[in-house]
Amino acid sequence: MNLYRISRDSAAGWDEYRSAIVAAETPEGACTIHPDGRGDIQREPSYDSWVPLQYVTATLIGKAAPHIKRGVILADYKAG
């Protein structure tokens, strides 16, 4: 399992996520994780606080500890 920083290609407005640190097997898999931790972007069409999949970039930042499961580790939310 790898750790990725996922970020949006556009600037975040108020009450939106800016980025997140997630655990995933691949960068493509990381991009499908919604920063709220409640589901995958591919399965849930509502992007009220995030962006569609094509506007998400994943950057590898390291390896996760063996016990870490796929999902959100930390999210950056711009509250308004």
KOLTI-49760 format. One record per residue: x, y, z of N, C-alpha, C, CB in turn; residue in one letter. Coordinates in steps of 0.05 Angstrom, whole numbers, plus 32768, in hexadecimal, padded with zeros to 4 digits. Glycine has a CB too. Example, Ala and Ser with C-alpha at 12.3 -4.5 7.8 and 13.67 -1.06 7.14 Angstrom:
! KOLTI-49760
81087F8E809C80F67FA6809C81087FBE809C80E27FA780B5a 81017FD3808E81117FEB808F81028001809D811A7FF48072s 
***
This chain:
! KOLTI-49760
80117FE980008000800080008012801980007FED80008018m 800B802C7FEF801A80457FED800B805C7FF98021804B7FD0n 801980727FFF800C808A8008800E809F7FF1801A80958022l 7FF880AC7FEB7FF780C07FD67FEA80D97FE17FE680B57FBEy 7FF380F07FD67FE581097FDB7FD4810D7FC27FFA81227FDFr 7FBA810E7FC77FA881147FB17FA081327FB37F8E81027FB1i 7FA0813F7F9C7F99815B7F9B7F8881617F827FB3816C7F9Bs 7F7A81777F847F6981807F6E7F7981927F5C7F50818E7F79r 7F7181927F437F7F81A47F2F7F7681C17F317F7A81997F13d 7F5F81C67F3E7F5581E17F407F5681EA7F5D7F3881E27F35s 7F5582047F617F55820F7F7C7F3B82087F8B7F5A822E7F7Ca 7F3E82027FA47F2681FC7FB47F1882157FBD7F2E81EA7FCCa 7EFE82147FBC7EED82297FC77EE882237FE47ED3822D7FB7g 7ED582317FF07ECE822C800C7EBE8212800D7EBD82438017w 7EC0820480247EB281EB80297EB981D580147E9481F08029d 7ED281D4800D7EDC81C07FFA7EF681B580037EDF81CC7FDDe 7EFC819C7FFB7F16818F80017F2B819A7FEE7F1481717FFFy 7F43819F7FF97F5981A87FE87F6B81917FE07F6A81BD7FF7r 7F6F817E7FF27F8181677FED7F7D815380037F9F81707FEBs 7F8B813C80017F8A812780157FA2811580137F6F81178013a 7FA9810880287FBC80F380287FAC80D9802A7FD280F58040i 7FB180C780177FA280AE80167FB4809680127F8D80AF7FFFv 7FAA807F801B7FB9806680177FAB805780007FB980548031a 7FBA804E7FEC7FAF80407FD57FC580307FC87FA280537FC1a 7FBE801D7FB87FD1800C7FAA7FDE801A7F937FC47FF27FA0e 7FCE802B7F847FD880387F6C7FD080557F6C7FCD802A7F53t 7FDD80667F5C7FD480827F5A7FB780847F4F7FE780917F48p 7FB080737F3C7F9580737F327F81806D7F487F92805F7F1Ae 7F8780597F587F7680527F6F7F7480697F837F7F80397F7Cg 7F8A80767F887F8A808D7F9A7F7880A37F917FA780987F9Ea 7F7780A87F777F6780BE7F6C7F4980B87F707F6D80C27F4Fc 7F4180A07F737F2480997F767F1B809C7F937F1F807D7F6Ct 7F2C80A17FA67F2480A37FC27F1B80C07FC77F3C809C7FD5i 7F0280C37FD17EF880DD7FD87F0480E67FF27ED880DD7FD9h 7F0E80FE7FF57F1B8107800E7F09810680277F248123800Ap 7EEF810480237EDE8102803B7EDE80E680477EC181098034d 7EEA80D380397EED80B880447ED580A680437EF780B9805Fg 7EBF80B180387EA680A280387EA18092801F7E8F80B4803Cr 7EB28094800B7EAD80857FF27EC0808B7FDC7E9180897FE9g 7EBD807D7FC67ECE80817FAF7EC080947F9C7ED480677FA1d 7ED080A47F8D7EC580B77F7A7EB780A87F637EDC80C87F6Ei 7EC180917F5B7EB580827F457E9980787F4C7EC7806B7F3Dq 7E9480737F657E7B80677F6E7E66807C7F777E7F80547F84r 7E7080947F7E7E5E80A97F887E6080C27F777E6480AF7FA6e 7E4B80C87F677E4D80DD7F537E4C80FA7F5F7E3680DB7F41p 7E4780FE7F797E4681197F847E6281237F8A7E3481197F9Cs 7E69813A7F7F7E8381467F847E8181617F927E9281497F69y 7E6D81647FA37E68817D7FB07E8181897FBD7E53817A7FC5d 7E9181797FCA7EA981847FD87EC3817B7FCC7EA7817B7FF5s 7EC3816F7FB57EDB81657FA77ED781697F8A7EE081487FAEw 7EE8815D7F7A7EE781617F5D7EE481467F4F7F0081707F53v 7EDB81467F367ED9812D7F277EF581207F237ECD81327F0Bp 7EF581077F207F0D80F67F1E7F2381027F0B7F0680DB7F15l 7F1B810C7EF47F2E81167EE17F3E812E7EEA7F20811D7EC7q 7F35813B7F007F4381527F0B7F53814D7F257F2F81697F11y 7F5881337F2A7F66812B7F427F8281217F3A7F5781157F52v 7F97812A7F487FB281217F447FBC81127F5D7FC581397F3Dt 7FCA80FC7F597FD580ED7F6F7FF480EE7F6D7FCB80CF7F6Fa 800080F57F84801E80F67F86802780E27F9B802781137F8Ct 803880D07F93804280BC7FA6805480CA7FBB805380A67F98l 804E80C57FD5805E80D17FEA806C80BD7FFC804D80E37FFBi 806580A37FF98073808F800980648075800A807880998024g 806E8063801C8062804980208052804A803A807780328021k 803C803D803B802B803B8054803580248065800D8037804Da 80318026807F80378010809180267FF8808A8032801980AFa 802F7FE0808F80217FC8808780037FC68090802F7FB08091p 7FFD7FD280A67FE17FCF80B17FCE7FE480A57FE27FD280CFh 7FD87FF780967FC7800D808B7FB6800280747FD880258081i 7F9C800880757F897FFF80607F848017804D7F6F7FF5806Dk 7F79801080367F72802480227F5F8039802D7F6680178009r 7F64805280287F52806780317F61808180387F43805E8049g 7F52809380447F5C80AE804B7F6C80AD80657F4480C2804Dv 7F8380B980657F9480BC807C7F9080D880887FB280B78076i 7F9080EC80777F8D810880807F81811880697FA881148089l 7F6E812A806F7F62813A805A7F65815880617F4481338056a 7F678168804C7F698185804F7F4F819180447F8281918040d 7F3F819C80567F2581A780507F2481C580557F0E81998060y 7F1B81D580417F1A81F280447EFD81FA804D7F2282008029k 7EFA81FC80677EE0820380727EDA8221806E7EDE81FC8091a 7EC08226806A7EB8824280657EA7824E80797EAC8244804Bg 
***
